[in-house]
Amino acid sequence: MTRFHNFFDAFGSGVLMTWRAFVSLPSAPRILKRTAEQGYLAGYTSLPIVSVLCFFIGAVLALQAGISFRDFGAKELIGALVGASMARELGPVMVAILLAGRVGSATTAELASMRVNSEIDALVTMNIPPERLLVLPRLLAVLLIMPVLTILANLIGWFGGAVVCEYVSFIGISGDQFFRALQEFLTVDDILDGIIKAEIFGFVITIIACNTGLRTRGGPREIGLAVTKSVVLSLVAILTLDYFITKVLA
């Protein structure tokens, strides 16, 4: 019974926090500097790891497809498979997982530390809503950078697949053939579906990270537990939402 109570308590506080953050939207011009800073931390600094991860995801996907398709004489379709898989599924999901592990954990740790050290209480005392100063800039930054990161992840993943197809001997497909198949079968809707997923994932991850951090009570031990909880909840939310969003978009 206590678990259900804690779940609904956390869910309710998350909804209330989100509402208060969006009520503060008219003040967005005054927090542009903080939003840009959060966008830099969440987007630009995440780009190297996103690039490396997605390159090898595209490469492994092309390699596995080449192993399977060579027995059926369908190697020419590897470009279509890698293109659609990255755009619709792997690109947005991998970016979201990296965001949860790298940005979400850091956000939770920072806000939990501020809560434990009474800095949040000081903001409330000075009549500065934490949702406006701490939550809204992160939400806006993530919503702005997620489409960019997802598109870059797709492009890098496609490039990784093309490199494998061209330089692995038993596949032997040129880059032109790879991208010709990708262009023939991939549609704009596939790319838009992936961007929609990424936006929803980014929004949910940020809400979970901020809410978990702001609800933390105790000391250093509780900060560590809050970070773990935030990342685990974010990963569960990503994979759960992925199924339902895919079903709706289909």
N, C-alpha and C positions, 0 to 999 in steps of 0.2 A: 504493500500500500504506500509505503514511504517513497519507493522508486517512482510510482505514478505521480505522486504529489510533487516530487522534485522535477519530474519531466515537464509537467504542465506549468509549474512555477517558472522554469527556465524558458519554456516556449512563450508564456505570457509576457515575461520580461523582455524577451527578444522582439516580440511584436510591438510592445510599447516603445522600446528603444528605437526600432526602425521608424515608427510613426513620428517620434519626436525629432529624429534626424531629418526626415523629409519635410516636416513642418518648418525646419530651419533653412530650407532651400532658398528663400528670398535673401538670406545673408551669404549665399555662396560667393558673390564677388569679393567679400571681405576675407575669405579663406582660400583664395586662389593660390597664394604662396604655399600654404600647407598642402593643398591638393597636388600642386606640382611636385612638391617634395615627396609625397607619398607615391605619386606616379613614377618618379625616378627610382625610388626604392623597390617598388613592386614590379616595375616593367623593365627599365634599362639594366638594373643589376641582375635581373633574372634571365636576361637574354642569353648569356653564354651557356648556362646549364640547359636551357630550353633548346638551344641550337644543337648541342652535343647529343642530348637525349633523343631528339626527334630525328636527327640525321641517322642514328643507328637503329631507331625504330623503323624508319623507312627502308633502311638497308636490310635489316633482318626480315622484314615483311616480304621484300622482293626476293630475298634468298629462299625463304620457305616456299613462296609461291613458285619460284623456278624449279625447286625440287619436286613439287607436286605436279606442276603443269607439264614438265618435260615428258612425262609418260603419256600424256593425252594430246600432245602436239598443240597446246594452247598457250605457248609462251608469249605470244603477241599480246595476250590480254593482261599481262602482269602490270602494265602501266595503268590500266583501268582499275584493277584491284587495289593497287597501292594508292592511287589517286582518291578513290571513293572512301577507302578505309581511313586514310589520314584526314580527309576533309570532314567526314560525317562522324567519326568516332575517336580515333586515336589522337588526333591533334587537340581537340578541345579537352578530352579527358586527361591527357598527359599534362597539358598546361595547368589544368585545374588541380591535379595532384601535386604538381610542383608548387603552385601557389599556396595550397594548404600546408605543405611541409615547410616551405621557406618563409612566406609572408604571413600566413595565418598564425604560425607558431610565434613569430616575432611580435606580431600585434598582440596576441594574448599575453605574452610575457611582459610586454611594456605596460599594457593597461592593468594587468594584475599587480604589477609592482607599484604602479601609481595608486591603485586602490589600497593595497596593504600599507603603503607609506602615507596614507591619508591625503594624497594630492587630489584625488577626485573629490573628497569632502571639502577641500579648500576651494576648488572651482565652484562647487555648489554654493558655498558660503559667500563667494564673490558674485553670485548670481550669473555665472557663466555655465550654460548647459553643457555637460560633457558630450552629449550627443552632437551638438553643433561643432564643438572644437576638436573632438577626437574621432567621432564615428563618421560624420558626413564627409570630411575630406578623404577618408579611406574608401568609403563607398564610391564616391565620384571618381577617384583615381582608378580603382579596380574596374569600374564599368567602362572607363575610357581606354584602358590599356589591354583589356582581355581580347577584344577583336583584333588588335594589332598583333599581339603575341600569338594568337591562334592562326592568323594568316601566315605569319612568319614561320610558325611551326609546320604548317602544311607545305609551304614552299621548300623548306629545308628537308622535310621528310621525303618529298618527291625527288629532290636532288639526290638524296641518299639512295633511294631506290633505283634511280637512273644510273648512278655510278656502279652499283652492284650488277645491274643488267648488262652494262657495257664491258665490264672488266672481269666478270666471273665467266670462265671458259664454257661451262656446260649450259649457261643461259644464252650468251652470245646475241643479245639484242642491243641495237644501237640506241643512243639517247634519243635520236629522232623518232624511232619506232616507239619507244617508251612513251614519249610525250604526245605522239600522235594518237595512241590508244587512250591515253589519259584525257586528251582534249575531246575525243569522239564520244566517250561514255560519261565523263563528268559534266554535271550541269551546275548552273548558278545556284539552283535550289539546294544542291548538296553542300555547297560552301556556306550558304546562308543558314542552313540547319545547324552546321557546326558552330557558327558564330552565335546563334541563339542559345545553343547549349552552353557555350563558354560564358556568355553574359549571365545566365542563370546560375551556373556554378560559381562564378566569381562573386555574385551578389550573396549567395547563401554562405559561402566560405567566410566572407567578411563579417556577416551578421553573427555567425557562430563564434568567430574569433573575438570580436568586440564584446559580445554578450558574455562569453565565458570569462574574459578578462575582467570586465566590470563587476561580475558577480563573485569574484574571488574574495575570500576572507581568510585570515590567518597570517602565515609567515612564509618564508622561503620555500618550505616543503609544499605548501598549497599552491605556490606559483608553478612549481614543476608539475604537479598533478593537473593544474588547469591547462598547461600547455599540452600535455599528453591527451587530456580529454578533448581539447579543441581539435587537435589533428585527427584523432580517431573519429569523432563525430563528423568532421568535414569529409573524410574518406567514405564513411558510410553514406552520408548525404549525396556525395557525388555519384556513387555507383547506383544508389536507389533512384535518384532523380534521372539518371541516364536512361534507365529502362523506360520510365514513364514518359519522358520527353520524346524518346525515340518512337514510342508507340503513338503519341499524339501527332508528331510530325509526319509519321508514315501515312 
